[in-house]
Amino acid sequence: MTRRFDVTALGELLIDFTDSGLSPAGMQLFERNPGGAPANVLAALARFGHQTAFLGKVGADMHGDFLRDTLMTAGIDVRGLISDPEVFTTLAFVALDPGGERSFSFARKPGADTCLRQEELDCQRLRDTRVLHIGSLSMTREPVRSATVAAVHMARDAGAVISYDPNYRASLWPSQEAAEEQMRRLARQADLIKLSDQETELLTGERGPRQAALALRRQGAACVAVTLGPEGALVAAGDGVVHVPGFAVTAVDTTGAGDAFWGGFLHRFLTLNVHPSELTADRAADCARWGNAVAACCIRKRGAIPAMPSLREAEQMLG
């Protein structure tokens, strides 16, 4: 069945205020960048020509208007993005160390992204997409938690593939136990899962990437990708487990690297035009190689959405 959208994403859309050095007075400067993991994934896919849509909530404020305009400029459908005058757009302050690694401080008590309600979901877009992509930050609190679960069931019932990126931010959860419970809850509903090597134990109880990937496969996921930073990624699908080496580049800013990887992965998955159950280990490795290339391009620039590469740039990285 032909569907209007290749990928619809639900979740956080926020401002990343990224460390940008010091002012002449010696005060720390922050650069305003559009961000939010689900939106970052869509930005990568839209750059490659896919039809994408975003579902979520921002504040009716200057930051929310900026984010809406950013997604529209990127070619992402935003008719399911709600601007709420009662809450403020979520903000994340991102500090970078000399190697480009990040630490976060959030203004989200509550942030608009957590206030999306089930009755506000754009049901038509959920029923008219090939893939629904979700993260775990929308499981941190109500009402967006119930909205997320409802969206997954609605999309799955309509035949969509469920894509999941469990993105752990400790400060956004009341406890690690709460994070484990809710993050694992979504994992049981997903067909395609991407996680980092820092999240394996939290999600599965297994520290090793291979053991964690196989544990998630046993729970029902058709394909699991574990990102390994500069070492690339490990994928488990079909008949095996494969390590896919990364590309050697100099990192300027790793913000959005995992999302860029998953955008590249989903791009290749969509072009293969197969059901998740038809992903062999070799096919999954092919998808991961695309993911590694897109991530390598992304980290050479600052920010997340603005750093997503064109299809030509990704193809040049692939060689």
Summary of the structure (lengths in Angstrom):
residues: 319
radius of gyration: 18.0
end to end distance: 34.1
largest distance: 60.0
contacts: 1196
relative contact order: 0.14
helix: 42%
strand: 26%
